[in-house]
């Protein structure tokens, strides 16, 4: 019995490692499906115990998160914000492990529920797959979530990701779980193995065909094209507050403004200038009056509170006339609960940030824009709401330094998913990357070289057509969960 239990833990951990590796930047869902099949096999049978199912789910979730969120280790060293060297690595390891334990607790709880409701039943499988998707979407609206199974189809399987136009990331997560359940049942149900495999293959084929149809049918070129000059300054975060780095950035801003001015006088004139998150210090004006519209990451004060914002400068202005504040601030980084009692501003040189309003809609004369600042890109609900309220394209600004290219790949996949969900083009301006354009079908139109100081003109098309996800949000997934729950309780 002890050997069987240890073998189950090893299988759960190995499957979790495979699941974590299958997530972006790799984005290969066909690697995820067998990992999910193993998870179902460990938690669904009722022959074991609920505690055993929870433990297996916990190991799976812990391993998956530790692999997918390993970029957290690049926070080390933290000496640039005053953390002593001997404490830096333990703190980073503790944060990484805490994220893994949180993921393990969630999947472990889900595993116990699967065991309790008899996961061998199709109605239970549909209900628990839908519940997973709903929880992912709910978590994405809070401060403690980055990515889950909902984004696993990108960049490797854009056809499958087309389902997001109907039900968003939550529906994509649910479909992946159902495919894994079908694989598990086809391997363990000897009397109906062929039928289970056939149904699973039919689900895979239908999901891809429907996703491709949605991508082919939905987006259309129904609005004017805007051309934005994007500055990627590539300023090392650990050095950005040094005087020489601030002067370097000011020179880059001035050069970009001059390039925008010259471009505005040509037939292929630019609409405006985009600067990444945190490009302007608190209260800092533009080096010279704007010749075109400028949207820049920066900081401002609202009463006694400091905000991280996207600031809008109209032509001929040096100071912003409007803005949108960051709503999802990074816990223990930008924002610390009860910071006044701790006398600690967090693991960031820009700590002490307070959240702004929840709306992601930035009004501008050229048409409203949906804005995601840094890891707000993981909240598809907010950007769908902005699209429903009139946003004609999406803007993402970020500063992902000092993290590795791994995180940039995850950010890119999330940008593709948000574009597919909303049927909107998305343009990203990031300090070290990814600075890119994604069209309404989730295709990468262009990306600037990561880690290089560069300015380039990127196109983005305005769109007004709403996707079903823009209109209905999670209603289809909630409906599926309700029907599956009713069926389960009638059985």
N, C-alpha and C positions, 0 to 999 in steps of 0.2 A: 504493500500500500504506500509506504514512504517513497519507494522508487517511482511509482506511478505519479505521485504528487509532484515530485521533483521534475519528472519528465514533462508534466503539464506546464509547470512554471517555465522551464527552458523553452518549450514550444511557444508559449505565450510571448516570452521576451524576444525570441527570434522572429516571430511574426510581426511584433511591434517594430523591431528594427527594420524589417522589410517595408512596412507601411511608412515609417518615417522617411526612408530613402526614396520611396515612390512619389512623395510629395514634391512640389516645386523646390528648386529649379528644374529637377528632372521631369516631373509631371507625367509619369507613365502609369495610367490607371490600371493597365493589365498586370502590373506588378502589385498593385494594391489589392486586387480582387482575391488572389490566393491568401494574402495576409488576413483579409477580412473573413475568408472562409475558415481559417484556423480559429479565429476569434469566436465565430459562431459555434464551431465544434467544441470549444472549451466551455462555453457558457450556456448553450441551449439545452443539452440533454438534462433530464430531471433525475438521472441515476445518481448524480453526485450530490453535493450540498450547496446551499446558497452562498456560504462563506467561500467555498472553493471556486464558485463561478465569479464572485466578486474579486477574489485574489487573482484569478487568471486574467480578468479584465484589467485589473490594476497594473499587472506586469506589462500587459500589452500597451496600455496607454502611457505608462511611464517610459517605456523604451521608445515608442513612436515620437513622443514630445522631445526626449533628450536628443534624438537624432535630428528632428526637423528644426529645433531651436538651438542647435549648437553654436550658432552665430553669437549667442549671448556671451560666450567666453572671450570674444574680441573686445569686450569692455575693459579687460585687463591690459595695461596697468591703469589704475585710477588715481595716480599721483598728481595728475594735472588738475584735479578738483580737491586736492588736499588729503586724500586717503593715503595713509602710510603704506609703503611698499609691502611689508609683511602681511598687511590685512587685505590688500587688493585682490589677490587670487582667491583667497577663501570667500570673500564677499561675492565675487563673480560666480564661483562654483555653487555657493548657496542659492543665489538667484536662479541659476540654471536648474539646480535640483528641485527648487521649490516649484518651478513651472512644471517639471516632470511629475512631481508628486500630485500637483493639482490635476493634471491630465489623467494620471492613474486613478485618482479618486473618482473623477467623473465617469471614466470608462468602467471602473469597478462597480459603481452604482448602477450603471446601465446593464452590466452583466448580471447583477443580482436580479434586476427586474425581468430580464430575459428568462433567466432560470425560473423565477417565480411564476411567470405566465406561460411556461412551456414553449420555448423558442422553436420547437419542431413544427408548430402549427403555422401555416401560411399567414393567418390573420395576425398572429403575434409578430411574425417577421415584418409584415407591412407596418404594423403599429409602432414597433420599436425602431425601425428604420426611419419612419417619419419623425418620431420623437427625437432621435439623434439630430436630424436636420434642423428641427425647430430649436433645440437647445443651442446648436452652433450659431444660428442666426441671433438668438437672444443674447448669447455671450458676446457676440461681435459688437453689440451696442454698448457694452460696458468697458471698463478699463483693463480687464485682464484676459484679453484674447487677441491673437494675431492671425492664425490660420488653422483650418481643419480639413476634413475630407472634402468639403464643398469646392475647394480650389484644385483638387488633385488631378483633374482632367487636363490642366494646362501646364505647360504649353503643348504637351504631346498629343492631345486628342480634342481638338477644337470642335469637331463634329458633335461629340458627346456634350461638350460644354454649351452647345446651343440650347440645351434644355433649360438653361438658366434664364432665357427670355420668358419662360412660363412660370417657373417657381424659384428662381434665384439659386444661391449657393446651397440652401437647405434642401431643395429638391435634388440637386446633384449629389449631395451626400447620401440622401436616402436611396437613390438609385444604385449607387456604388455598394451600399450595404446589402441591398436586395440581390444584386448580382453575386456577391460573396456568399449569401445564404443559399442561393440556388446551386452554386458550385459545391458547397458543403453537402447539401442534400443529395446531389447527384452522385457523390462519392460514398455516401453512407446508407442510402435507402436502396438496398439491393433489389427489392421487388419492383420498384418504380424508378430505377436508376435512369433508364432511357428517357422516360417522361420528364423527370426533373431536369436532366441535361438539356432536353429539347426546349423546355420552357425557359431555361436560363439563356440559352443561345438566342431564342426569340426575343427575350427582353433586351439583350445586348444589341441585336440588330435593330429592333424597333426604336430603342433610345437613340442610336446613331442616325437612323433615317429621319426620325422626327427632329432631332437636333439640326441636321443638315438642312432640312426643309425650313426650319425657323430662321436659320442664318441666311438662306437664299431668299426667303420671302419678306423678311422684316426690313432691314436697312435699305434706304434708298438715298440718292443724292438730292435732298429736297430743300437745301438751304445754301447760302453763300459760303465760300471758303474764306477763312481768315488765315493770315500768315503772321506768326509771332516769332520774334527774335528771342531765343532762349539762351540765357547765360548760365553756363556750368562752370563755376569758379574753381572747383577742386581745392578748396581751402581745408587743410587738415584741422579737424575739430579740436585736437589737443593743442593747436597753436593759434586758433582763430582770434583769440583776444590779445595776442602779442601785438605791439604797436606796428611792427613791420608788416604783419599779415593784414592788419586793418588798412594800412596804406596801400598794400597790394590790391585788396578788394576794392577800395575806392577808385584806384586807377582802372581796374577792370570794368567797374560800373560806368565810369566816364567814357571809356572806349566803347562800351556797348551802347550807351546813349548816342554817341556820335555815329556809330554804325547804323542805328535805327533812324537817325535824322537823315543820313545820306540815302538810306533805302527808301524812306518815305517820299523822296523826290524822284524815284524811278517808276517805270510802268508797273513793276512787280513790287509795289510798296508794301511795307509791313503794317500790320494792324497795331502792334504794340510790342512791349518788351516784358519778358517774364524773368523773374529772379527767384531763386530757391528759398526754402524755409530758412529764416534767420539771417537773411542777407544784410539787412539793415539793423543796426543796433538801436536801443531804446532812444526815441526822439531824434534819430539821425535823418536829416533831409537827403534828397538826391544830390549828387555832386553839382548838378546844373539843372535848370528847369526842364521838365519833360517836353520833348518835341512830339512824342506820340504817347498813347496811354501806357502806363506802367503798372504791372501787378507784381508786387514784391513781398516776399516773406520778411517779417520784421516784428518789432515789439512795440507795444503801446501801453498806456496806463489808463485804466477806467476807475475813477475814484481813487481808492487806495490799492487797487489790484492791478498786477501786471498781467498782460495777455500776450500770447503768441498769435500772430495774425497774418493774413494776407492783406496788404495795404494797397489801395488803388489811388494812383496819381493821375489826374486828368492832364491833358496837354497844357503846358505853360505853368504847371505846379511843381514845387519842390517838396511840398508836404502833402500827406494824403488827405483826400476829401471824403473817402469812405473806406470801409474795411469789413472783413469777416474774421471773427476770432476762432481760435482752435477750441473745440468742444471736448474732444477726448484727449486729455493731457496724460502723459506717461506717468504712471504711479511709481514713486520712489526715484523718479528722474526729474521731471518738471514739477510734479506735484507730490506733496507728502501729507497724508492725513494728520491733522493736529500738529502741523509744523511749528506753530508758535510755542507749543509745550515742549517739543523736542529741541527747539532752536537749531533745526537742521533743514536745509533747503533741498536735500536729495542728492542723488548720484548724477548730477549734471551741473555744468557751469551756468545754466540758465534756469536753475531751480526757482521755486517760488511763483510759478505760473498758475493762474486760476482759470477754470474753464469758462468759455463764453456760451452764447446761445446755441441751442441744438440745431437750428436750421443751417443747412449747408448752401443756401442760395445767396449768391452775391449779385446784386443788381448793378448793371452798367448800361450806358447808352447803346452800346452795340449789341445788347441782348444779355439776359441773365446767364450766369455760369454756376455750375455745381462744383463746390470746392472741397477737397480733402487735404488736410495738412498732416503730413507724415503718416502715422499708422491709422489715421481715420480712413485710409484706403481699404481697410478690412471691414468697414461698415457699409454693406450694400444697401441696407434699408434707408439710410440717410440720403444717399446719392440718388436712389430711386425716387424718394420724396422730392428732392430738388428738381429732378427731371419732370415729375408730375406738376410741379409748381412753375415750370417754364424754362428751366435751364436748357440751353441749346447745345452745350458741350460741357465736358468735365475738365477740371484743372486739379492736378495733384502736385503739391510741392513737398519737398523732403530734404533732410540732411541725414544720410545713412552712414556717414563716416563716424567712427572708425571700423564699422562692420565690414565683413568680407563680401566678395561678389555673390556668395550664396544668398545673402539677404536681398541684394539687388534683383536676383533671379526670382525670388518669392514676391517681391514688390511688383515686378513686371507681370507675373502671372495674375496677381490680384488686380492690376490695372486692366488686363485683358478681360477678366471676369466681370469687372464693373462696367466695362464698355458693352459687353454682350448683354448683361442684365438690363441695362437702361436703353440700349440702342443708340448710344451717344459716342461720338469721338472723344478720346481722352488724350490730353497732353500733359506731360510730366516735366517739371523743372526741378532738378535735384543737384545738390552741391557737388557730389562726386559721381552721380548717376543713381538710378537710370533716368536720363533725360530722353524722352521718347514721345512718339505719337502712336496711338492705337486707334484703328477705325471702328465703326459701329458693329462690325462682325468679329471683333477681337483679333484682327490681323495686325501684326507689328509693321507699321508703315516705315518708320525710321527710328533708329536709336543712336545717340551720340556715343563716342568711345568712352567707356567708364574710366574715371580717375584722371582724366585730362582736362586742363583748363581750355574751354572752347566756347564759342558763341556761334549759333547757327539758326537759320530760319526754318521753322517747322510749321506745316499746314494743319489746320483743323477745320472740319466742316460743321456748320450749324445744322441741327436737326430738331424737328418738332414732333415727329411721330412717336407715340408712346407704345412700349412693349406691354404685353400682358402683365409682366412683373411690375412695371411702373404703375399699372392701374390697380392690381389686386394684391401685390405683395405676397405674403405667406398664406393667403386664403386657400389656394388649391391644396397646399400641403396640409393645412389644418383640416380641410375637408376629408382628405385621404385618411388622416389619423383618426378622425371621428368615425368614419365608416368602418375602418379596421377595428377600432375599439368596440363598436357596436356588434360587429360580427364575432369578435372574440368572446364577448360576454354572453352572447346568445348560444355559443357552442357548448 
